[in-house]
Amino acid sequence: MKLNRVLLSLIGTGLLLSLHANALPVGDMDLKQADPKVQTLLKKSNLEVVDTKYVEEKIGKGLRVSAKALLVDARPSKKFMVGHVPSAINISEGSFKVDLEQLKDVDKTAEIITYCGGWKCVLAPKVAALLKAEGFTNVKVYQAGYPAWKKTGHYVDVSTLLVKSAVKKGDRFIIDARPEKVYTATRIKGAVNIPDTKFDTMKDKLPADKAAKIIVYCGGFKCAKSHNVARELVKLGYKSVSVYAAGLPAWEKDGLAVEGKRVDKANAPKEAKADTKEYIEAHGVQLVADQEENLGMVYGPWYKEMIKNVPENIVLVDVRSADSFAAGHIKGAISAPFDSKKSKDFVAELSTHNKIVIMNCAAGAMSTEAMMAVEKHGGDLTKVFYVDANIDCNAKHECTIKVNEPI
């Protein structure tokens, strides 16, 4: 009877709801909590309302590249930078036309979910209405919004601005979720290394206080490692977990403080750098000169030219997840997702190509990890190599590549 009364109430408002078998408690969907103006806006634009569980399912791993819906944070940019639901982009009413440029390549039928500051916040339905007016046909509203997301124990994404402040104040525990080798090369100053693949054996590094504020990062928006660690932290009961999704690439782009072997090398006296070769030729490829520190790493400038016309004896292997590969990859590359738990099988599979294999990922961390597995499991080091670079490709195989400096 109680459910019937709720349904009748909702029908009476003329609102469309998305109800799910595994929905969270009624409070997450009880539109009687909404401000009357919010209810009016939802009704006027015929907007479907979804709950936290629905949003969870749509954002999946927390990566924009693999999310099943585009999440839009309709709050002002300052609020967005301090914390937002993973994978969200920021489109506010006040700067709508400028922010809308982010959607210039998004299909008009793509699912978009807007949210803001909860039941009394009008910004989500307002931005949703503006998006519908621009021709987007599948726009929904997560009206419970950011407060409900945090209240239900989820981690959030944060911006460079917040991380910069955290480093300056020293009031947050910062985790680098990448493999040790790339962490040793370059990291945000003061960060502690806890790779996602070694979390269980390294969690003793974590703060004892479950209320400690923790930020996790890795190799940028397409890197899942920080999200993997964040989920584990939430499972352990940590109450204030954030992911710096833009990660090290954005941090370095802004010229912020880093440390590690690459920094030490860059700061070395000029005389120590004199006559140092940048690459060597071996096994039909150009490799960075110092193979002792950078085993298997190909020379970046050569790689960028080579992929324009890949030789017959070379196969490009993308080690990211299948959905990330499908979203965009280097032309001619094949997909072979690397799973650290099945690394021996992965290495065995590489040997079946009977060609020179050059692995890549999105930011260098996973390809480095895959190369470490090749070395560990006795793979052919004369035929398997990797590139350490930030690679961003669209569905048309148009790629931007920024090569990371060798150690």
Secondary structure as a PSIPRED ss2 file (coil, helix, strand):
# PSIPRED VFORMAT (PSIPRED V4.0)

   1 M C   1.000  0.000  0.000
   2 K H   0.000  1.000  0.000
   3 L H   0.000  1.000  0.000
   4 N H   0.000  1.000  0.000
   5 R H   0.000  1.000  0.000
   6 V H   0.000  1.000  0.000
   7 L H   0.000  1.000  0.000
   8 L H   0.000  1.000  0.000
   9 S H   0.000  1.000  0.000
  10 L H   0.000  1.000  0.000
  11 I H   0.000  1.000  0.000
  12 G H   0.000  1.000  0.000
  13 T H   0.000  1.000  0.000
  14 G C   1.000  0.000  0.000
  15 L C   1.000  0.000  0.000
  16 L E   0.000  0.000  1.000
  17 L E   0.000  0.000  1.000
  18 S C   1.000  0.000  0.000
  19 L C   1.000  0.000  0.000
  20 H C   1.000  0.000  0.000
  21 A C   1.000  0.000  0.000
  22 N C   1.000  0.000  0.000
  23 A C   1.000  0.000  0.000
  24 L C   1.000  0.000  0.000
  25 P C   1.000  0.000  0.000
  26 V H   0.000  1.000  0.000
  27 G H   0.000  1.000  0.000
  28 D H   0.000  1.000  0.000
  29 M C   1.000  0.000  0.000
  30 D C   1.000  0.000  0.000
  31 L H   0.000  1.000  0.000
  32 K H   0.000  1.000  0.000
  33 Q H   0.000  1.000  0.000
  34 A C   1.000  0.000  0.000
  35 D C   1.000  0.000  0.000
  36 P H   0.000  1.000  0.000
  37 K H   0.000  1.000  0.000
  38 V H   0.000  1.000  0.000
  39 Q H   0.000  1.000  0.000
  40 T H   0.000  1.000  0.000
  41 L H   0.000  1.000  0.000
  42 L H   0.000  1.000  0.000
  43 K H   0.000  1.000  0.000
  44 K H   0.000  1.000  0.000
  45 S C   1.000  0.000  0.000
  46 N C   1.000  0.000  0.000
  47 L C   1.000  0.000  0.000
  48 E E   0.000  0.000  1.000
  49 V E   0.000  0.000  1.000
  50 V C   1.000  0.000  0.000
  51 D C   1.000  0.000  0.000
  52 T H   0.000  1.000  0.000
  53 K H   0.000  1.000  0.000
  54 Y H   0.000  1.000  0.000
  55 V H   0.000  1.000  0.000
  56 E H   0.000  1.000  0.000
  57 E H   0.000  1.000  0.000
  58 K H   0.000  1.000  0.000
  59 I H   0.000  1.000  0.000
  60 G C   1.000  0.000  0.000
  61 K C   1.000  0.000  0.000
  62 G C   1.000  0.000  0.000
  63 L C   1.000  0.000  0.000
  64 R C   1.000  0.000  0.000
  65 V C   1.000  0.000  0.000
  66 S C   1.000  0.000  0.000
  67 A C   1.000  0.000  0.000
  68 K C   1.000  0.000  0.000
  69 A C   1.000  0.000  0.000
  70 L E   0.000  0.000  1.000
  71 L E   0.000  0.000  1.000
  72 V E   0.000  0.000  1.000
  73 D E   0.000  0.000  1.000
  74 A C   1.000  0.000  0.000
  75 R C   1.000  0.000  0.000
  76 P C   1.000  0.000  0.000
  77 S H   0.000  1.000  0.000
  78 K H   0.000  1.000  0.000
  79 K H   0.000  1.000  0.000
  80 F H   0.000  1.000  0.000
  81 M H   0.000  1.000  0.000
  82 V H   0.000  1.000  0.000
  83 G C   1.000  0.000  0.000
  84 H E   0.000  0.000  1.000
  85 V C   1.000  0.000  0.000
  86 P C   1.000  0.000  0.000
  87 S C   1.000  0.000  0.000
  88 A C   1.000  0.000  0.000
  89 I E   0.000  0.000  1.000
  90 N E   0.000  0.000  1.000
  91 I C   1.000  0.000  0.000
  92 S C   1.000  0.000  0.000
  93 E H   0.000  1.000  0.000
  94 G H   0.000  1.000  0.000
  95 S H   0.000  1.000  0.000
  96 F H   0.000  1.000  0.000
  97 K H   0.000  1.000  0.000
  98 V H   0.000  1.000  0.000
  99 D H   0.000  1.000  0.000
 100 L H   0.000  1.000  0.000
 101 E H   0.000  1.000  0.000
 102 Q H   0.000  1.000  0.000
 103 L H   0.000  1.000  0.000
 104 K C   1.000  0.000  0.000
 105 D C   1.000  0.000  0.000
 106 V C   1.000  0.000  0.000
 107 D C   1.000  0.000  0.000
 108 K C   1.000  0.000  0.000
 109 T C   1.000  0.000  0.000
 110 A C   1.000  0.000  0.000
 111 E E   0.000  0.000  1.000
 112 I E   0.000  0.000  1.000
 113 I E   0.000  0.000  1.000
 114 T E   0.000  0.000  1.000
 115 Y E   0.000  0.000  1.000
 116 C C   1.000  0.000  0.000
 117 G C   1.000  0.000  0.000
 118 G C   1.000  0.000  0.000
 119 W C   1.000  0.000  0.000
 120 K C   1.000  0.000  0.000
 121 C C   1.000  0.000  0.000
 122 V C   1.000  0.000  0.000
 123 L H   0.000  1.000  0.000
 124 A H   0.000  1.000  0.000
 125 P H   0.000  1.000  0.000
 126 K H   0.000  1.000  0.000
 127 V H   0.000  1.000  0.000
 128 A H   0.000  1.000  0.000
 129 A H   0.000  1.000  0.000
 130 L H   0.000  1.000  0.000
 131 L H   0.000  1.000  0.000
 132 K H   0.000  1.000  0.000
 133 A H   0.000  1.000  0.000
 134 E C   1.000  0.000  0.000
 135 G C   1.000  0.000  0.000
 136 F C   1.000  0.000  0.000
 137 T C   1.000  0.000  0.000
 138 N E   0.000  0.000  1.000
 139 V E   0.000  0.000  1.000
 140 K E   0.000  0.000  1.000
 141 V E   0.000  0.000  1.000
 142 Y E   0.000  0.000  1.000
 143 Q C   1.000  0.000  0.000
 144 A C   1.000  0.000  0.000
 145 G H   0.000  1.000  0.000
 146 Y H   0.000  1.000  0.000
 147 P H   0.000  1.000  0.000
 148 A H   0.000  1.000  0.000
 149 W H   0.000  1.000  0.000
 150 K H   0.000  1.000  0.000
 151 K H   0.000  1.000  0.000
 152 T C   1.000  0.000  0.000
 153 G C   1.000  0.000  0.000
 154 H C   1.000  0.000  0.000
 155 Y C   1.000  0.000  0.000
 156 V E   0.000  0.000  1.000
 157 D E   0.000  0.000  1.000
 158 V C   1.000  0.000  0.000
 159 S C   1.000  0.000  0.000
 160 T H   0.000  1.000  0.000
 161 L H   0.000  1.000  0.000
 162 L H   0.000  1.000  0.000
 163 V H   0.000  1.000  0.000
 164 K H   0.000  1.000  0.000
 165 S H   0.000  1.000  0.000
 166 A H   0.000  1.000  0.000
 167 V H   0.000  1.000  0.000
 168 K H   0.000  1.000  0.000
 169 K H   0.000  1.000  0.000
 170 G C   1.000  0.000  0.000
 171 D C   1.000  0.000  0.000
 172 R C   1.000  0.000  0.000
 173 F E   0.000  0.000  1.000
 174 I E   0.000  0.000  1.000
 175 I E   0.000  0.000  1.000
 176 D E   0.000  0.000  1.000
 177 A C   1.000  0.000  0.000
 178 R C   1.000  0.000  0.000
 179 P C   1.000  0.000  0.000
 180 E H   0.000  1.000  0.000
 181 K H   0.000  1.000  0.000
 182 V H   0.000  1.000  0.000
 183 Y H   0.000  1.000  0.000
 184 T H   0.000  1.000  0.000
 185 A H   0.000  1.000  0.000
 186 T C   1.000  0.000  0.000
 187 R E   0.000  0.000  1.000
 188 I E   0.000  0.000  1.000
 189 K C   1.000  0.000  0.000
 190 G C   1.000  0.000  0.000
 191 A C   1.000  0.000  0.000
 192 V E   0.000  0.000  1.000
 193 N E   0.000  0.000  1.000
 194 I C   1.000  0.000  0.000
 195 P C   1.000  0.000  0.000
 196 D H   0.000  1.000  0.000
 197 T H   0.000  1.000  0.000
 198 K H   0.000  1.000  0.000
 199 F H   0.000  1.000  0.000
 200 D H   0.000  1.000  0.000
 201 T H   0.000  1.000  0.000
 202 M H   0.000  1.000  0.000
 203 K H   0.000  1.000  0.000
 204 D H   0.000  1.000  0.000
 205 K H   0.000  1.000  0.000
 206 L C   1.000  0.000  0.000
 207 P C   1.000  0.000  0.000
 208 A C   1.000  0.000  0.000
 209 D C   1.000  0.000  0.000
 210 K C   1.000  0.000  0.000
 211 A C   1.000  0.000  0.000
 212 A C   1.000  0.000  0.000
 213 K E   0.000  0.000  1.000
 214 I E   0.000  0.000  1.000
 215 I E   0.000  0.000  1.000
 216 V E   0.000  0.000  1.000
 217 Y E   0.000  0.000  1.000
 218 C C   1.000  0.000  0.000
 219 G C   1.000  0.000  0.000
 220 G C   1.000  0.000  0.000
 221 F C   1.000  0.000  0.000
 222 K C   1.000  0.000  0.000
 223 C C   1.000  0.000  0.000
 224 A C   1.000  0.000  0.000
 225 K H   0.000  1.000  0.000
 226 S H   0.000  1.000  0.000
 227 H H   0.000  1.000  0.000
 228 N H   0.000  1.000  0.000
 229 V H   0.000  1.000  0.000
 230 A H   0.000  1.000  0.000
 231 R H   0.000  1.000  0.000
 232 E H   0.000  1.000  0.000
 233 L H   0.000  1.000  0.000
 234 V H   0.000  1.000  0.000
 235 K H   0.000  1.000  0.000
 236 L C   1.000  0.000  0.000
 237 G C   1.000  0.000  0.000
 238 Y C   1.000  0.000  0.000
 239 K C   1.000  0.000  0.000
 240 S E   0.000  0.000  1.000
 241 V E   0.000  0.000  1.000
 242 S E   0.000  0.000  1.000
 243 V E   0.000  0.000  1.000
 244 Y E   0.000  0.000  1.000
 245 A C   1.000  0.000  0.000
 246 A C   1.000  0.000  0.000
 247 G H   0.000  1.000  0.000
 248 L H   0.000  1.000  0.000
 249 P H   0.000  1.000  0.000
 250 A H   0.000  1.000  0.000
 251 W H   0.000  1.000  0.000
 252 E H   0.000  1.000  0.000
 253 K H   0.000  1.000  0.000
 254 D C   1.000  0.000  0.000
 255 G C   1.000  0.000  0.000
 256 L C   1.000  0.000  0.000
 257 A C   1.000  0.000  0.000
 258 V E   0.000  0.000  1.000
 259 E E   0.000  0.000  1.000
 260 G C   1.000  0.000  0.000
 261 K H   0.000  1.000  0.000
 262 R H   0.000  1.000  0.000
 263 V H   0.000  1.000  0.000
 264 D H   0.000  1.000  0.000
 265 K H   0.000  1.000  0.000
 266 A H   0.000  1.000  0.000
 267 N C   1.000  0.000  0.000
 268 A C   1.000  0.000  0.000
 269 P C   1.000  0.000  0.000
 270 K H   0.000  1.000  0.000
 271 E H   0.000  1.000  0.000
 272 A H   0.000  1.000  0.000
 273 K H   0.000  1.000  0.000
 274 A C   1.000  0.000  0.000
 275 D C   1.000  0.000  0.000
 276 T C   1.000  0.000  0.000
 277 K C   1.000  0.000  0.000
 278 E C   1.000  0.000  0.000
 279 Y E   0.000  0.000  1.000
 280 I E   0.000  0.000  1.000
 281 E E   0.000  0.000  1.000
 282 A E   0.000  0.000  1.000
 283 H C   1.000  0.000  0.000
 284 G C   1.000  0.000  0.000
 285 V E   0.000  0.000  1.000
 286 Q E   0.000  0.000  1.000
 287 L E   0.000  0.000  1.000
 288 V E   0.000  0.000  1.000
 289 A C   1.000  0.000  0.000
 290 D C   1.000  0.000  0.000
 291 Q C   1.000  0.000  0.000
 292 E C   1.000  0.000  0.000
 293 E C   1.000  0.000  0.000
 294 N C   1.000  0.000  0.000
 295 L C   1.000  0.000  0.000
 296 G C   1.000  0.000  0.000
 297 M E   0.000  0.000  1.000
 298 V E   0.000  0.000  1.000
 299 Y C   1.000  0.000  0.000
 300 G H   0.000  1.000  0.000
 301 P H   0.000  1.000  0.000
 302 W H   0.000  1.000  0.000
 303 Y H   0.000  1.000  0.000
 304 K H   0.000  1.000  0.000
 305 E H   0.000  1.000  0.000
 306 M H   0.000  1.000  0.000
 307 I C   1.000  0.000  0.000
 308 K C   1.000  0.000  0.000
 309 N C   1.000  0.000  0.000
 310 V C   1.000  0.000  0.000
 311 P C   1.000  0.000  0.000
 312 E C   1.000  0.000  0.000
 313 N C   1.000  0.000  0.000
 314 I E   0.000  0.000  1.000
 315 V E   0.000  0.000  1.000
 316 L E   0.000  0.000  1.000
 317 V E   0.000  0.000  1.000
 318 D E   0.000  0.000  1.000
 319 V C   1.000  0.000  0.000
 320 R C   1.000  0.000  0.000
 321 S C   1.000  0.000  0.000
 322 A H   0.000  1.000  0.000
 323 D H   0.000  1.000  0.000
 324 S H   0.000  1.000  0.000
 325 F H   0.000  1.000  0.000
 326 A H   0.000  1.000  0.000
 327 A H   0.000  1.000  0.000
 328 G C   1.000  0.000  0.000
 329 H C   1.000  0.000  0.000
 330 I C   1.000  0.000  0.000
 331 K C   1.000  0.000  0.000
 332 G C   1.000  0.000  0.000
 333 A C   1.000  0.000  0.000
 334 I E   0.000  0.000  1.000
 335 S E   0.000  0.000  1.000
 336 A C   1.000  0.000  0.000
 337 P C   1.000  0.000  0.000
 338 F C   1.000  0.000  0.000
 339 D C   1.000  0.000  0.000
 340 S H   0.000  1.000  0.000
 341 K H   0.000  1.000  0.000
 342 K H   0.000  1.000  0.000
 343 S H   0.000  1.000  0.000
 344 K H   0.000  1.000  0.000
 345 D H   0.000  1.000  0.000
 346 F H   0.000  1.000  0.000
 347 V H   0.000  1.000  0.000
 348 A H   0.000  1.000  0.000
 349 E H   0.000  1.000  0.000
 350 L H   0.000  1.000  0.000
 351 S H   0.000  1.000  0.000
 352 T H   0.000  1.000  0.000
 353 H H   0.000  1.000  0.000
 354 N C   1.000  0.000  0.000
 355 K C   1.000  0.000  0.000
 356 I E   0.000  0.000  1.000
 357 V E   0.000  0.000  1.000
 358 I E   0.000  0.000  1.000
 359 M E   0.000  0.000  1.000
 360 N E   0.000  0.000  1.000
 361 C C   1.000  0.000  0.000
 362 A C   1.000  0.000  0.000
 363 A C   1.000  0.000  0.000
 364 G C   1.000  0.000  0.000
 365 A H   0.000  1.000  0.000
 366 M H   0.000  1.000  0.000
 367 S H   0.000  1.000  0.000
 368 T H   0.000  1.000  0.000
 369 E H   0.000  1.000  0.000
 370 A H   0.000  1.000  0.000
 371 M H   0.000  1.000  0.000
 372 M H   0.000  1.000  0.000
 373 A H   0.000  1.000  0.000
 374 V H   0.000  1.000  0.000
 375 E H   0.000  1.000  0.000
 376 K H   0.000  1.000  0.000
 377 H C   1.000  0.000  0.000
 378 G C   1.000  0.000  0.000
 379 G C   1.000  0.000  0.000
 380 D C   1.000  0.000  0.000
 381 L C   1.000  0.000  0.000
 382 T C   1.000  0.000  0.000
 383 K C   1.000  0.000  0.000
 384 V E   0.000  0.000  1.000
 385 F E   0.000  0.000  1.000
 386 Y E   0.000  0.000  1.000
 387 V C   1.000  0.000  0.000
 388 D C   1.000  0.000  0.000
 389 A E   0.000  0.000  1.000
 390 N E   0.000  0.000  1.000
 391 I E   0.000  0.000  1.000
 392 D E   0.000  0.000  1.000
 393 C E   0.000  0.000  1.000
 394 N C   1.000  0.000  0.000
 395 A C   1.000  0.000  0.000
 396 K C   1.000  0.000  0.000
 397 H C   1.000  0.000  0.000
 398 E C   1.000  0.000  0.000
 399 C E   0.000  0.000  1.000
 400 T E   0.000  0.000  1.000
 401 I E   0.000  0.000  1.000
 402 K E   0.000  0.000  1.000
 403 V E   0.000  0.000  1.000
 404 N C   1.000  0.000  0.000
 405 E C   1.000  0.000  0.000
 406 P C   1.000  0.000  0.000
 407 I C   1.000  0.000  0.000
